[in-house]
Amino acid sequence: MKIINRLEQLYIEDKTAIAIGKFDGVHLGHQKLLEELFAAKTRNPLLKTAVFTFEPSPAALFHPNDSGVLMTPGEKRRFFEAYGVDY
């Protein structure tokens, strides 16, 4: 899995299906997004998959003293890598 940390790196030449979300923990809504992502890849095996998430969370900008994260950035990366996400 390739990690893109900077906006300047955000160029994927391949056709790509993208799920966008906070992914603070992988609840049922997130699981549904990932199912749809991989359903698109099943329909088109050449399609790459990507998850666009935020670090820090947008909520942290408004509530900097609230560190209520469910998954650390490392845990998110390991989860998406194990799930088979390309980017």
N, C-alpha and C positions, 0 to 999 in steps of 0.2 A: 504494500500500500504506500502510495506517495503522499506525504504530508505537505500541504501548501500553507505557509504561515504568513505570507505577505501578499498584499493585493497585486503587487508587481509580478508575482509568480503565477497569478491566476490566468493561465492560458493553457487550455487543454485542446489539443488538435483533434482528438478523436470525438466522434459523436458520443454525447454523454447525457445520462439521466441523472438529475440532481435532486436530493432531498435537502430541504433547508429547515433548520430548527435549532432550538437551544440545546436539545438532547442532554438535559441536565441529569436525567435518568432515563431509561428506555421504557416508558410507560406504554399503554395500549395504543395511544395515538401515534407515538414514534414507531412502534412495531408495524402499524398499518402503513405508514409512509415507507418503511423499509421493504415491506411486502410488495408495494406498488413499484418501488424502484427495481426490485429484482424480477418482477413480472414483466416489466419493460425489457429487461435484459434477456429474459426467456424468449420473448417475441422477436428480439433482434440480438443474437449472440455476439455481434461485433460491437454492441453498445458498451461503453464503460459506465461505471457507477461512481457517484461522488456524493459526499455528505458535506454540506456547508453548515458549520456550527460556529459559535461565537465564544471567544475567550479574551477577556472576561465576558461573562454574561451581560447583556444589555441592562439587566436589573441592577447590576453592581455599580453602574454609572449613577443611578439614582439613589441607591442605598449602599454606599461603600462599606458600612460597618456590618452589613448582613452577609456573612460568608456561607450561607446555607446551601452549599452545593451537594448534590447527591453522588456525583461521579467526578473524580479529578480529571484533568486533561489527559493524563496518562491512561487512566481507566477507560476513558472514551476512545482513545486511539486503539488500545488493545481490543476493545469490544468490536469496533468497526473493522479492524484488520481481521479478527477471527470470523466476523460475519461475511467477509469477502468483498468489502468495499475497495474499489480501485484507488480513489482519491479522497 
